[in-house]
Amino acid sequence: MSSPHPDEPGVHHRRRNYAAAIYGLILADSVLAVYREEASSVGASTVAVTVLGTSLVFWLAHVYAELLAFRIDHRRSPAWPDALAAMRYEWPIVQASGLPVLALLLGVFDIISDKKAVTLALLVCFAELGGLGLESARSGGASGLVAWVSGLIALLLGVVVVGLKVVVQH
């Protein structure tokens, strides 16, 4: 593949795809930002299905792009093991929507209002973005201020997405 996959020889099998996870969270964040004001009218279930469905479509697009890149890089069609490796490698895009969707289920089951569920899901995305930014920096050897700045940058990317939606809408 064009990017190192954990399943390829010479690449540590425990390497996480932080980029895909952060991308998945920003994707979920952007969908949630669109629905935040309309949550009461469309319902938390619609928002949850849209977040998950969007994540799945983007995951498939990333897998497809990886398989195209494989063909270019290796001058042969990818085999099933190559396709499965690409699917596993890009899966954090979908996994990232898990906790936000769980937050949305609080609205689906009327534990909190749909609007509060969307707001909670956004806050979950922000927290996960900050945490993943921090964790990825630390796994790359950064510590102290550098690691915390990495977490802050990831968090701010999510906040900027919501801010852009607010600016464009008003």
N, C-alpha and C positions, 0 to 999 in steps of 0.2 A: 504494500500500500504506500501511498505517498507520505503518510505520517507513520511513525513507528507504532505498531500494534503490540500489545502485551503478548500476543500469541506467536509473533514472529521470532525466529531464532535470534538470540543475542539481546533481546529486549526482556527486561525483568517482568515476570508475569504478574507482579503485584502493582505495577505502575497504574495509577489512576488517571483517567482522562479528565483532568480538572477543567480544561478548556470547554469540553462538551457540557459539563455540569454547570459551569458559569453561564455558558450560552443558553442552556435550557432554562435556567432561572431568570435570565433577562427576558427570554421569550415569554415565560409564564407571567412575569412582571408586566410586560407590555400588553398582554391580553387582559390581565386584571385591571390595568389602568384604563383600558377602553371601557370596560364594563362597570367600573366603580360607581358612577353616577346612576346607571340604569339597572343596578342589581335588584332593586325592589320590584321593577317591572318585568325583568326577564327571568329572575329567579337564580338562586345559587346553583341549582342543578344544571341549568344551561351554561352558566359560567364554568362550572367544573368540567362538563363535557367538552366545551370549547378549549379550555386550557389543555386537557389531556389529548384531545383530537389534534390540536395544533402541534403539540409536542411530538405526536406520532408521525404526522406528515413531515415535519422538519427532520425527524430522525431518519425516515425513509429517504428523504432528499440527501442527507449527509451520507448515508450508506451508499446510495446510488452514485454520488460524486466520488466516494472512495473507490468504488469498483471501477468507475471510468478511469480514475487516476492509476489504479492498479494495472489496467490494460495498457495505458501509456507507458508506465514505468517498467513493466515486465514483458511487454510485447507478446502477451498471451491473455486469453480470457481467464478471469478468475474462476477457480473451482469452488465447490461448496464450502470447503474449510476456509477459504479466503473470504467468502461472503459472510460466513458465520463469525469470523474474526472481526470483520468490519461492523457487523450488527452489534456484537458485544462491546466493541471499542466505542461506538457512538451511543450506546444505550443510556449513558448518564444524561443525555438530553431529555429523555423521557423520565428517568428516575427523579430528576430535579423537580418535576411537577408533583411528585408524590405528597410531600408535606403541605404545599399550598392547596392541593385538592382535598386533603384531609381537613384542613381548616374550612374549606367551602362546605364540607359535609355537615359542619355544625349549623349552617344555614339551611341545608337541604332537610335536616331532621328537626328544624325549628327550635334548636337549642339557643341560637342567637338569630338576629335578623339577617336577611340576605346581604344587606349593605355592610353590616358589621363583619359578616363572614368574609366578604371580599376584602375589606380593610385588613382583617386579620391575616388573610392569605398574602396580601401585599407585604405586611410586616414580617411574615414568615420568610418571604422571598428576600427581603432586605437582610434579615438576620443570617439566612443561609449564605447569601452573597458575601457578607462580611466574613463569616466563618470560613467559607471556602477560599477566599482570598488569603486569609491568614494561614490556613492549613497548607495551601499550595506553596506559599512562600516558605513556610517552615520545612516542608518536605523537600524543598529545593536548597535548603541550607541557610536560609535567611533567619535572623533572630532579631529580637528587640524591636527597635523602631522601624526597621525595614519591613519586617513581617506585618506589623500593625498598619503601616502605610499601605501595604498591599491589600490588606483586608478593607481598609477605608476606601481605596480606589474601587474595589469590586462593589462595595456597598453603594458608593456614589454613582456608579453606572446605572444601578437599578433606580436610584432616586431621580437621576436625570431623565430616564425614560418616562417616569410618571410626570415630572416637571414639564417635559416637552408636550405631553398629552394635554396638560392643563393650559399651557400657553397657546397651543393650536386651537383648543376648543373655545377659549374665551377671547 
